[in-house]
Amino acid sequence: MDDRVRRVWLARRMEIAEDYRDAVLPGTTWENRQFSGCDFRDADLRRLVTRGCTFDECDFSGADLGQSRHQASAFRSCVFERAVLAESAFHGCSLLGSSFMDSGLRGMFARDSDFSLANFSRANLRRRALSGLRFREANFSDANLAGADLRDSDLRGARLHGANLTDADLRGAQLDAHGLVQANLRGARVDLDIAVAFAAAHGLVVG
């Protein structure tokens, strides 16, 4: 492939501010494509497959991403408010700074993925499987995490004001003192390290 043809080939995989609103693209596969500032609002993206793609500041509000599969893709500072993510899967993905505010995320599965700085304010994450994920400095204000599996997750710096973590599994998770004070942790399962940190955060002296 000569340089001129290669430049055209690459350009077709980089899209800036493209309008995909209400697009009907079920079962589409995208590999190594780049999207910046694109509008996917209310698009039908069921069973979408992405591999090695990047989405910067794209809007997926109201989009249907049910049964979609994402491998080593990055969704940076994207908006997923009211998006349908039922049975979607993210493997080795970065969702840095993306917003899931008011989203249910029902049936979404994620593994080895980074949700640092993401916004889950008021999201319904009740009984969700969120173990081993990175949520550093994420916003969980007023989110419902009751019964969620957060084992071995990284919640350092996360905002948990008003978050409901009743009956959640936090064994092996990393939380700082502010999170331990802000959240409702009644009935949560914790390990000894978190128990000691919780006591210290509430002014108790252990030993």
C-alpha positions as CSV (number, residue, x, y, z in Angstrom):
1,M,0.0,0.0,0.0
2,D,1.6,3.3,-1.1
3,D,1.6,6.4,1.2
4,R,-1.2,8.2,-0.6
5,V,-3.6,5.2,-0.5
6,R,-2.6,4.6,3.1
7,R,-3.5,8.2,4.1
8,V,-6.9,7.8,2.5
9,W,-7.5,4.5,4.2
10,L,-6.6,6.0,7.6
11,A,-8.8,9.1,7.0
12,R,-11.8,6.9,6.4
13,R,-11.3,5.5,9.9
14,M,-11.1,8.9,11.6
15,E,-14.4,10.7,12.0
16,I,-14.8,14.2,13.5
17,A,-18.2,15.6,14.6
18,E,-20.1,13.2,12.4
19,D,-23.9,13.0,13.0
20,Y,-25.1,9.4,13.7
21,R,-28.3,10.5,15.4
22,D,-31.1,8.0,15.0
23,A,-28.8,5.8,12.8
24,V,-29.8,2.2,12.5
25,L,-26.6,0.1,12.6
26,P,-27.3,-3.1,14.4
27,G,-24.6,-5.8,14.2
28,T,-22.0,-3.4,12.9
29,T,-18.2,-4.2,13.5
30,W,-15.7,-1.4,13.8
31,E,-11.9,-2.0,14.1
32,N,-9.2,0.5,14.8
33,R,-11.5,3.4,14.0
34,Q,-11.4,6.9,15.7
35,F,-14.4,9.0,16.5
36,S,-14.1,12.5,18.0
37,G,-17.1,14.6,19.0
38,C,-19.5,12.4,17.1
39,D,-23.3,12.4,17.9
40,F,-24.8,8.9,18.4
41,R,-27.9,10.0,20.3
42,D,-30.8,7.6,20.0
43,A,-28.9,5.5,17.5
44,D,-29.6,1.7,17.2
45,L,-26.3,0.2,17.9
46,R,-27.4,-3.2,19.1
47,R,-24.8,-6.0,18.9
48,L,-22.2,-3.4,17.8
49,V,-18.6,-4.8,18.0
50,T,-15.6,-2.5,18.5
51,R,-12.0,-3.6,18.6
52,G,-9.2,-1.1,19.3
53,C,-11.5,1.9,18.6
54,T,-11.3,5.3,20.3
55,F,-14.3,7.6,21.0
56,D,-13.4,11.0,22.3
57,E,-16.2,13.3,23.7
58,C,-18.9,11.4,21.8
59,D,-22.6,11.5,22.8
60,F,-24.4,8.1,23.2
61,S,-27.4,9.5,25.1
62,G,-30.5,7.4,24.6
63,A,-28.6,5.0,22.2
64,D,-29.3,1.3,22.3
65,L,-26.0,-0.6,22.8
66,G,-27.7,-3.8,24.0
67,Q,-25.6,-6.9,23.4
68,S,-22.7,-4.8,22.2
69,R,-19.1,-6.1,22.6
70,H,-16.0,-3.9,23.1
71,Q,-12.5,-5.1,23.2
72,A,-9.5,-2.8,24.0
73,S,-11.6,0.3,23.0
74,A,-11.5,3.7,24.6
75,F,-14.5,5.8,25.4
76,R,-13.0,9.0,26.8
77,S,-15.3,11.7,28.2
78,C,-18.3,10.2,26.4
79,V,-21.9,10.6,27.5
80,F,-24.1,7.5,28.1
81,E,-27.0,9.1,29.8
82,R,-30.2,7.0,29.4
83,A,-28.3,4.6,27.1
84,V,-29.4,1.0,26.9
85,L,-26.4,-1.2,27.9
86,A,-28.2,-4.5,28.6
87,E,-26.0,-7.5,28.0
88,S,-23.2,-5.3,26.8
89,A,-19.6,-6.2,27.5
90,F,-16.4,-4.2,27.9
91,H,-13.1,-6.1,28.0
92,G,-9.8,-4.2,28.6
93,C,-11.5,-0.9,27.8
94,S,-11.0,2.7,29.1
95,L,-14.1,4.7,29.9
96,L,-12.1,7.6,31.5
97,G,-14.3,10.5,32.4
98,S,-17.4,9.2,30.8
99,S,-20.9,10.0,32.2
100,F,-23.5,7.3,33.1
101,M,-25.6,9.7,35.2
102,D,-29.2,8.4,35.6
103,S,-28.3,5.2,33.8
104,G,-29.3,1.7,34.9
105,L,-26.5,-0.2,33.3
106,R,-28.6,-3.3,33.8
107,G,-26.9,-6.4,32.5
108,M,-23.7,-4.6,31.6
109,F,-20.5,-6.6,32.1
110,A,-17.0,-5.2,32.4
111,R,-13.6,-6.8,32.9
112,D,-10.1,-5.3,33.2
113,S,-11.6,-1.9,32.5
114,D,-10.9,1.7,33.7
115,F,-13.8,3.9,34.8
116,S,-11.6,6.5,36.5
117,L,-13.2,10.0,36.8
118,A,-16.5,8.6,35.4
119,N,-19.8,10.1,36.5
120,F,-22.3,7.6,38.0
121,S,-24.3,10.1,39.9
122,R,-27.8,8.8,40.7
123,A,-27.1,5.6,38.6
124,N,-28.8,2.4,39.5
125,L,-26.1,-0.1,40.1
126,R,-28.0,-2.4,42.5
127,R,-26.5,-5.9,42.6
128,R,-24.2,-5.2,39.7
129,A,-21.0,-7.2,39.1
130,L,-18.3,-4.5,39.4
131,S,-15.4,-6.5,40.9
132,G,-11.8,-5.7,40.0
133,L,-12.6,-2.5,38.1
134,R,-10.9,0.9,38.5
135,F,-13.1,3.7,39.7
136,R,-10.5,6.2,40.9
137,E,-12.0,9.6,41.6
138,A,-15.3,8.5,40.0
139,N,-18.5,10.2,41.1
140,F,-21.1,7.9,42.8
141,S,-23.0,10.6,44.5
142,D,-26.6,9.4,45.4
143,A,-26.0,6.2,43.3
144,N,-27.6,2.9,44.3
145,L,-24.9,0.3,44.8
146,A,-26.9,-1.9,47.2
147,G,-25.7,-5.5,47.0
148,A,-23.1,-4.7,44.3
149,D,-20.1,-6.9,44.0
150,L,-17.1,-4.5,44.3
151,R,-14.5,-6.9,45.5
152,D,-10.9,-5.8,44.7
153,S,-12.2,-2.6,43.0
154,D,-10.2,0.6,43.2
155,L,-12.4,3.3,44.7
156,R,-9.7,5.6,45.9
157,G,-10.7,9.3,45.6
158,A,-14.3,8.3,44.6
159,R,-17.1,10.6,45.6
160,L,-19.6,8.5,47.6
161,H,-21.8,11.2,49.2
162,G,-25.2,9.8,49.6
163,A,-24.3,6.5,47.9
164,N,-26.2,3.4,49.0
165,L,-23.7,0.6,49.6
166,T,-25.9,-1.5,51.9
167,D,-25.1,-5.2,51.6
168,A,-22.4,-4.5,49.0
169,D,-19.3,-6.8,48.9
170,L,-16.3,-4.6,49.5
171,R,-13.7,-7.3,50.4
172,G,-10.3,-6.3,48.9
173,A,-11.6,-3.0,47.7
174,Q,-9.6,0.2,48.1
175,L,-11.4,3.1,49.7
176,D,-10.2,6.3,51.4
177,A,-11.5,7.8,54.6
178,H,-13.8,10.2,52.9
179,G,-15.6,7.4,51.1
180,L,-16.0,5.4,54.2
181,V,-17.7,8.4,56.0
182,Q,-19.9,9.6,53.1
183,A,-21.5,6.3,52.0
184,N,-24.2,4.2,53.6
185,L,-22.4,0.9,54.4
186,R,-24.9,-0.8,56.6
187,G,-24.6,-4.6,56.1
188,A,-21.7,-4.3,53.7
189,R,-19.2,-7.2,53.6
190,V,-15.6,-6.0,54.3
191,D,-12.2,-7.4,55.2
192,L,-10.2,-6.5,58.3
193,D,-8.3,-3.6,56.6
194,I,-11.5,-1.8,55.6
195,A,-13.0,-2.5,59.0
196,V,-10.0,-0.8,60.7
197,A,-10.0,2.1,58.3
198,F,-13.8,2.5,58.8
199,A,-13.3,2.7,62.5
200,A,-10.5,5.2,62.2
201,A,-12.5,7.3,59.7
202,H,-15.3,7.6,62.3
203,G,-12.9,8.6,65.1
204,L,-12.6,5.2,66.9
205,V,-9.4,4.0,68.4
206,V,-8.6,0.4,67.6
207,G,-6.5,-1.6,70.1
